[in-house]
């Protein structure tokens, strides 16, 4: 699990809060079922996810959220599937440049 971030114009890396929280949510759920020790990075992602009470608000307040709002895409953050927890029971696969439900 890698909370990757994104490259800014000019090539510098911007850590992404939404990636960190997403990784923390997934790792937390997996760790619930398998209590093997976590790496320090995985444990930190879990702690971050566990401490955020309102993921949508946190993402809205992040540099990504502010950038989306400035570009006219603030509504993208509000989409429940983008910041919701346990909102889908389907695993999506990226195939041919589009996401499809796994069978």
Chimera marker file (.cmm) of the C-alpha trace (Angstrom):
<marker_set name="trace">
<marker id="1" x="0.000" y="0.000" z="0.000" r="1" g="1" b="0" radius="0.5"/>
<marker id="2" x="1.540" y="3.291" z="-1.095" r="1" g="1" b="0" radius="0.5"/>
<marker id="3" x="0.074" y="6.712" z="-0.361" r="1" g="1" b="0" radius="0.5"/>
<marker id="4" x="1.664" y="8.235" z="-3.426" r="1" g="1" b="0" radius="0.5"/>
<marker id="5" x="0.681" y="11.870" z="-3.738" r="1" g="1" b="0" radius="0.5"/>
<marker id="6" x="1.200" y="13.640" z="-7.032" r="1" g="1" b="0" radius="0.5"/>
<marker id="7" x="3.750" y="15.626" z="-8.952" r="1" g="1" b="0" radius="0.5"/>
<marker id="8" x="3.298" y="19.381" z="-9.029" r="1" g="1" b="0" radius="0.5"/>
<marker id="9" x="4.046" y="21.394" z="-12.139" r="1" g="1" b="0" radius="0.5"/>
<marker id="10" x="7.823" y="21.584" z="-12.119" r="1" g="1" b="0" radius="0.5"/>
<marker id="11" x="8.253" y="18.018" z="-10.875" r="1" g="1" b="0" radius="0.5"/>
<marker id="12" x="8.198" y="18.351" z="-7.086" r="1" g="1" b="0" radius="0.5"/>
<marker id="13" x="6.218" y="15.749" z="-5.168" r="1" g="1" b="0" radius="0.5"/>
<marker id="14" x="3.169" y="16.822" z="-3.163" r="1" g="1" b="0" radius="0.5"/>
<marker id="15" x="2.123" y="14.333" z="-0.495" r="1" g="1" b="0" radius="0.5"/>
<marker id="16" x="-1.652" y="13.858" z="-0.734" r="1" g="1" b="0" radius="0.5"/>
<marker id="17" x="-3.795" y="13.777" z="2.391" r="1" g="1" b="0" radius="0.5"/>
<marker id="18" x="-6.512" y="11.925" z="0.485" r="1" g="1" b="0" radius="0.5"/>
<marker id="19" x="-4.020" y="9.176" z="-0.394" r="1" g="1" b="0" radius="0.5"/>
<marker id="20" x="-2.800" y="8.934" z="3.200" r="1" g="1" b="0" radius="0.5"/>
<marker id="21" x="-6.333" y="8.706" z="4.585" r="1" g="1" b="0" radius="0.5"/>
<marker id="22" x="-7.376" y="6.191" z="1.932" r="1" g="1" b="0" radius="0.5"/>
<marker id="23" x="-4.357" y="4.026" z="2.689" r="1" g="1" b="0" radius="0.5"/>
<marker id="24" x="-5.072" y="4.318" z="6.412" r="1" g="1" b="0" radius="0.5"/>
<marker id="25" x="-8.679" y="3.222" z="5.925" r="1" g="1" b="0" radius="0.5"/>
<marker id="26" x="-7.683" y="0.161" z="3.905" r="1" g="1" b="0" radius="0.5"/>
<marker id="27" x="-4.784" y="-0.810" z="6.155" r="1" g="1" b="0" radius="0.5"/>
<marker id="28" x="-6.948" y="-0.394" z="9.275" r="1" g="1" b="0" radius="0.5"/>
<marker id="29" x="-9.575" y="-2.737" z="7.873" r="1" g="1" b="0" radius="0.5"/>
<marker id="30" x="-7.024" y="-5.316" z="6.747" r="1" g="1" b="0" radius="0.5"/>
<marker id="31" x="-5.188" y="-5.121" z="10.083" r="1" g="1" b="0" radius="0.5"/>
<marker id="32" x="-8.464" y="-5.786" z="11.907" r="1" g="1" b="0" radius="0.5"/>
<marker id="33" x="-8.526" y="-9.203" z="10.218" r="1" g="1" b="0" radius="0.5"/>
<marker id="34" x="-4.785" y="-9.932" z="10.334" r="1" g="1" b="0" radius="0.5"/>
<marker id="35" x="-2.895" y="-8.647" z="13.353" r="1" g="1" b="0" radius="0.5"/>
<marker id="36" x="0.624" y="-9.041" z="11.956" r="1" g="1" b="0" radius="0.5"/>
<marker id="37" x="2.892" y="-6.107" z="12.831" r="1" g="1" b="0" radius="0.5"/>
<marker id="38" x="2.588" y="-3.020" z="10.637" r="1" g="1" b="0" radius="0.5"/>
<marker id="39" x="5.421" y="-0.955" z="9.255" r="1" g="1" b="0" radius="0.5"/>
<marker id="40" x="5.868" y="2.451" z="10.854" r="1" g="1" b="0" radius="0.5"/>
<marker id="41" x="4.439" y="4.074" z="7.717" r="1" g="1" b="0" radius="0.5"/>
<marker id="42" x="1.361" y="1.837" z="7.694" r="1" g="1" b="0" radius="0.5"/>
<marker id="43" x="0.801" y="2.428" z="11.411" r="1" g="1" b="0" radius="0.5"/>
<marker id="44" x="1.065" y="6.197" z="10.882" r="1" g="1" b="0" radius="0.5"/>
<marker id="45" x="-1.515" y="6.057" z="8.061" r="1" g="1" b="0" radius="0.5"/>
<marker id="46" x="-3.864" y="4.104" z="10.367" r="1" g="1" b="0" radius="0.5"/>
<marker id="47" x="-3.452" y="6.637" z="13.148" r="1" g="1" b="0" radius="0.5"/>
<marker id="48" x="-4.100" y="9.547" z="10.765" r="1" g="1" b="0" radius="0.5"/>
<marker id="49" x="-7.246" y="7.910" z="9.424" r="1" g="1" b="0" radius="0.5"/>
<marker id="50" x="-8.447" y="7.054" z="12.934" r="1" g="1" b="0" radius="0.5"/>
<marker id="51" x="-8.025" y="10.625" z="14.155" r="1" g="1" b="0" radius="0.5"/>
<marker id="52" x="-9.934" y="12.324" z="11.325" r="1" g="1" b="0" radius="0.5"/>
<marker id="53" x="-13.593" y="12.710" z="12.239" r="1" g="1" b="0" radius="0.5"/>
<marker id="54" x="-14.789" y="14.129" z="8.916" r="1" g="1" b="0" radius="0.5"/>
<marker id="55" x="-12.785" y="12.855" z="5.951" r="1" g="1" b="0" radius="0.5"/>
<marker id="56" x="-14.672" y="15.000" z="3.436" r="1" g="1" b="0" radius="0.5"/>
<marker id="57" x="-13.929" y="18.155" z="5.448" r="1" g="1" b="0" radius="0.5"/>
<marker id="58" x="-10.275" y="17.196" z="5.869" r="1" g="1" b="0" radius="0.5"/>
<marker id="59" x="-9.906" y="16.657" z="2.124" r="1" g="1" b="0" radius="0.5"/>
<marker id="60" x="-11.770" y="19.928" z="1.445" r="1" g="1" b="0" radius="0.5"/>
<marker id="61" x="-9.314" y="21.761" z="3.713" r="1" g="1" b="0" radius="0.5"/>
<marker id="62" x="-6.252" y="20.078" z="2.176" r="1" g="1" b="0" radius="0.5"/>
<marker id="63" x="-4.127" y="21.546" z="-0.591" r="1" g="1" b="0" radius="0.5"/>
<marker id="64" x="-5.799" y="19.109" z="-3.017" r="1" g="1" b="0" radius="0.5"/>
<marker id="65" x="-9.251" y="20.264" z="-1.979" r="1" g="1" b="0" radius="0.5"/>
<marker id="66" x="-8.340" y="23.925" z="-2.221" r="1" g="1" b="0" radius="0.5"/>
<marker id="67" x="-6.824" y="23.286" z="-5.660" r="1" g="1" b="0" radius="0.5"/>
<marker id="68" x="-9.970" y="21.503" z="-6.857" r="1" g="1" b="0" radius="0.5"/>
<marker id="69" x="-12.157" y="24.326" z="-5.545" r="1" g="1" b="0" radius="0.5"/>
<marker id="70" x="-9.989" y="26.957" z="-7.235" r="1" g="1" b="0" radius="0.5"/>
<marker id="71" x="-10.277" y="25.041" z="-10.527" r="1" g="1" b="0" radius="0.5"/>
<marker id="72" x="-14.079" y="24.885" z="-10.221" r="1" g="1" b="0" radius="0.5"/>
<marker id="73" x="-14.326" y="21.251" z="-9.077" r="1" g="1" b="0" radius="0.5"/>
<marker id="74" x="-15.273" y="21.612" z="-5.406" r="1" g="1" b="0" radius="0.5"/>
<marker id="75" x="-18.278" y="19.338" z="-5.974" r="1" g="1" b="0" radius="0.5"/>
<marker id="76" x="-15.914" y="16.441" z="-6.720" r="1" g="1" b="0" radius="0.5"/>
<marker id="77" x="-14.873" y="16.333" z="-3.067" r="1" g="1" b="0" radius="0.5"/>
<marker id="78" x="-18.476" y="16.078" z="-1.919" r="1" g="1" b="0" radius="0.5"/>
<marker id="79" x="-19.125" y="12.889" z="-3.878" r="1" g="1" b="0" radius="0.5"/>
<marker id="80" x="-19.772" y="10.361" z="-1.134" r="1" g="1" b="0" radius="0.5"/>
<marker id="81" x="-17.924" y="7.530" z="-2.846" r="1" g="1" b="0" radius="0.5"/>
<marker id="82" x="-14.761" y="9.648" z="-2.990" r="1" g="1" b="0" radius="0.5"/>
<marker id="83" x="-14.532" y="10.216" z="0.756" r="1" g="1" b="0" radius="0.5"/>
<marker id="84" x="-17.004" y="7.713" z="2.177" r="1" g="1" b="0" radius="0.5"/>
<marker id="85" x="-16.040" y="4.766" z="4.321" r="1" g="1" b="0" radius="0.5"/>
<marker id="86" x="-17.587" y="1.359" z="3.626" r="1" g="1" b="0" radius="0.5"/>
<marker id="87" x="-19.755" y="2.793" z="0.855" r="1" g="1" b="0" radius="0.5"/>
<marker id="88" x="-19.139" y="0.072" z="-1.711" r="1" g="1" b="0" radius="0.5"/>
<marker id="89" x="-18.888" y="-3.701" z="-1.605" r="1" g="1" b="0" radius="0.5"/>
<marker id="90" x="-17.468" y="-3.866" z="-5.142" r="1" g="1" b="0" radius="0.5"/>
<marker id="91" x="-13.792" y="-3.976" z="-6.010" r="1" g="1" b="0" radius="0.5"/>
<marker id="92" x="-13.082" y="-1.902" z="-9.101" r="1" g="1" b="0" radius="0.5"/>
<marker id="93" x="-10.344" y="-2.747" z="-11.574" r="1" g="1" b="0" radius="0.5"/>
<marker id="94" x="-8.611" y="-0.346" z="-13.934" r="1" g="1" b="0" radius="0.5"/>
<marker id="95" x="-8.748" y="-1.920" z="-17.369" r="1" g="1" b="0" radius="0.5"/>
<marker id="96" x="-8.261" y="-0.185" z="-20.698" r="1" g="1" b="0" radius="0.5"/>
<marker id="97" x="-8.212" y="3.247" z="-19.040" r="1" g="1" b="0" radius="0.5"/>
<marker id="98" x="-11.555" y="2.826" z="-17.235" r="1" g="1" b="0" radius="0.5"/>
<marker id="99" x="-12.673" y="1.379" z="-13.918" r="1" g="1" b="0" radius="0.5"/>
<marker id="100" x="-15.032" y="-1.595" z="-14.021" r="1" g="1" b="0" radius="0.5"/>
<marker id="101" x="-16.506" y="-3.757" z="-11.273" r="1" g="1" b="0" radius="0.5"/>
<marker id="102" x="-14.539" y="-6.949" z="-10.650" r="1" g="1" b="0" radius="0.5"/>
<marker id="103" x="-16.415" y="-10.167" z="-11.311" r="1" g="1" b="0" radius="0.5"/>
<link id1="1" id2="2" r="1" g="1" b="0" radius="0.2"/>
<link id1="2" id2="3" r="1" g="1" b="0" radius="0.2"/>
<link id1="3" id2="4" r="1" g="1" b="0" radius="0.2"/>
<link id1="4" id2="5" r="1" g="1" b="0" radius="0.2"/>
<link id1="5" id2="6" r="1" g="1" b="0" radius="0.2"/>
<link id1="6" id2="7" r="1" g="1" b="0" radius="0.2"/>
<link id1="7" id2="8" r="1" g="1" b="0" radius="0.2"/>
<link id1="8" id2="9" r="1" g="1" b="0" radius="0.2"/>
<link id1="9" id2="10" r="1" g="1" b="0" radius="0.2"/>
<link id1="10" id2="11" r="1" g="1" b="0" radius="0.2"/>
<link id1="11" id2="12" r="1" g="1" b="0" radius="0.2"/>
<link id1="12" id2="13" r="1" g="1" b="0" radius="0.2"/>
<link id1="13" id2="14" r="1" g="1" b="0" radius="0.2"/>
<link id1="14" id2="15" r="1" g="1" b="0" radius="0.2"/>
<link id1="15" id2="16" r="1" g="1" b="0" radius="0.2"/>
<link id1="16" id2="17" r="1" g="1" b="0" radius="0.2"/>
<link id1="17" id2="18" r="1" g="1" b="0" radius="0.2"/>
<link id1="18" id2="19" r="1" g="1" b="0" radius="0.2"/>
<link id1="19" id2="20" r="1" g="1" b="0" radius="0.2"/>
<link id1="20" id2="21" r="1" g="1" b="0" radius="0.2"/>
<link id1="21" id2="22" r="1" g="1" b="0" radius="0.2"/>
<link id1="22" id2="23" r="1" g="1" b="0" radius="0.2"/>
<link id1="23" id2="24" r="1" g="1" b="0" radius="0.2"/>
<link id1="24" id2="25" r="1" g="1" b="0" radius="0.2"/>
<link id1="25" id2="26" r="1" g="1" b="0" radius="0.2"/>
<link id1="26" id2="27" r="1" g="1" b="0" radius="0.2"/>
<link id1="27" id2="28" r="1" g="1" b="0" radius="0.2"/>
<link id1="28" id2="29" r="1" g="1" b="0" radius="0.2"/>
<link id1="29" id2="30" r="1" g="1" b="0" radius="0.2"/>
<link id1="30" id2="31" r="1" g="1" b="0" radius="0.2"/>
<link id1="31" id2="32" r="1" g="1" b="0" radius="0.2"/>
<link id1="32" id2="33" r="1" g="1" b="0" radius="0.2"/>
<link id1="33" id2="34" r="1" g="1" b="0" radius="0.2"/>
<link id1="34" id2="35" r="1" g="1" b="0" radius="0.2"/>
<link id1="35" id2="36" r="1" g="1" b="0" radius="0.2"/>
<link id1="36" id2="37" r="1" g="1" b="0" radius="0.2"/>
<link id1="37" id2="38" r="1" g="1" b="0" radius="0.2"/>
<link id1="38" id2="39" r="1" g="1" b="0" radius="0.2"/>
<link id1="39" id2="40" r="1" g="1" b="0" radius="0.2"/>
<link id1="40" id2="41" r="1" g="1" b="0" radius="0.2"/>
<link id1="41" id2="42" r="1" g="1" b="0" radius="0.2"/>
<link id1="42" id2="43" r="1" g="1" b="0" radius="0.2"/>
<link id1="43" id2="44" r="1" g="1" b="0" radius="0.2"/>
<link id1="44" id2="45" r="1" g="1" b="0" radius="0.2"/>
<link id1="45" id2="46" r="1" g="1" b="0" radius="0.2"/>
<link id1="46" id2="47" r="1" g="1" b="0" radius="0.2"/>
<link id1="47" id2="48" r="1" g="1" b="0" radius="0.2"/>
<link id1="48" id2="49" r="1" g="1" b="0" radius="0.2"/>
<link id1="49" id2="50" r="1" g="1" b="0" radius="0.2"/>
<link id1="50" id2="51" r="1" g="1" b="0" radius="0.2"/>
<link id1="51" id2="52" r="1" g="1" b="0" radius="0.2"/>
<link id1="52" id2="53" r="1" g="1" b="0" radius="0.2"/>
<link id1="53" id2="54" r="1" g="1" b="0" radius="0.2"/>
<link id1="54" id2="55" r="1" g="1" b="0" radius="0.2"/>
<link id1="55" id2="56" r="1" g="1" b="0" radius="0.2"/>
<link id1="56" id2="57" r="1" g="1" b="0" radius="0.2"/>
<link id1="57" id2="58" r="1" g="1" b="0" radius="0.2"/>
<link id1="58" id2="59" r="1" g="1" b="0" radius="0.2"/>
<link id1="59" id2="60" r="1" g="1" b="0" radius="0.2"/>
<link id1="60" id2="61" r="1" g="1" b="0" radius="0.2"/>
<link id1="61" id2="62" r="1" g="1" b="0" radius="0.2"/>
<link id1="62" id2="63" r="1" g="1" b="0" radius="0.2"/>
<link id1="63" id2="64" r="1" g="1" b="0" radius="0.2"/>
<link id1="64" id2="65" r="1" g="1" b="0" radius="0.2"/>
<link id1="65" id2="66" r="1" g="1" b="0" radius="0.2"/>
<link id1="66" id2="67" r="1" g="1" b="0" radius="0.2"/>
<link id1="67" id2="68" r="1" g="1" b="0" radius="0.2"/>
<link id1="68" id2="69" r="1" g="1" b="0" radius="0.2"/>
<link id1="69" id2="70" r="1" g="1" b="0" radius="0.2"/>
<link id1="70" id2="71" r="1" g="1" b="0" radius="0.2"/>
<link id1="71" id2="72" r="1" g="1" b="0" radius="0.2"/>
<link id1="72" id2="73" r="1" g="1" b="0" radius="0.2"/>
<link id1="73" id2="74" r="1" g="1" b="0" radius="0.2"/>
<link id1="74" id2="75" r="1" g="1" b="0" radius="0.2"/>
<link id1="75" id2="76" r="1" g="1" b="0" radius="0.2"/>
<link id1="76" id2="77" r="1" g="1" b="0" radius="0.2"/>
<link id1="77" id2="78" r="1" g="1" b="0" radius="0.2"/>
<link id1="78" id2="79" r="1" g="1" b="0" radius="0.2"/>
<link id1="79" id2="80" r="1" g="1" b="0" radius="0.2"/>
<link id1="80" id2="81" r="1" g="1" b="0" radius="0.2"/>
<link id1="81" id2="82" r="1" g="1" b="0" radius="0.2"/>
<link id1="82" id2="83" r="1" g="1" b="0" radius="0.2"/>
<link id1="83" id2="84" r="1" g="1" b="0" radius="0.2"/>
<link id1="84" id2="85" r="1" g="1" b="0" radius="0.2"/>
<link id1="85" id2="86" r="1" g="1" b="0" radius="0.2"/>
<link id1="86" id2="87" r="1" g="1" b="0" radius="0.2"/>
<link id1="87" id2="88" r="1" g="1" b="0" radius="0.2"/>
<link id1="88" id2="89" r="1" g="1" b="0" radius="0.2"/>
<link id1="89" id2="90" r="1" g="1" b="0" radius="0.2"/>
<link id1="90" id2="91" r="1" g="1" b="0" radius="0.2"/>
<link id1="91" id2="92" r="1" g="1" b="0" radius="0.2"/>
<link id1="92" id2="93" r="1" g="1" b="0" radius="0.2"/>
<link id1="93" id2="94" r="1" g="1" b="0" radius="0.2"/>
<link id1="94" id2="95" r="1" g="1" b="0" radius="0.2"/>
<link id1="95" id2="96" r="1" g="1" b="0" radius="0.2"/>
<link id1="96" id2="97" r="1" g="1" b="0" radius="0.2"/>
<link id1="97" id2="98" r="1" g="1" b="0" radius="0.2"/>
<link id1="98" id2="99" r="1" g="1" b="0" radius="0.2"/>
<link id1="99" id2="100" r="1" g="1" b="0" radius="0.2"/>
<link id1="100" id2="101" r="1" g="1" b="0" radius="0.2"/>
<link id1="101" id2="102" r="1" g="1" b="0" radius="0.2"/>
<link id1="102" id2="103" r="1" g="1" b="0" radius="0.2"/>
</marker_set>
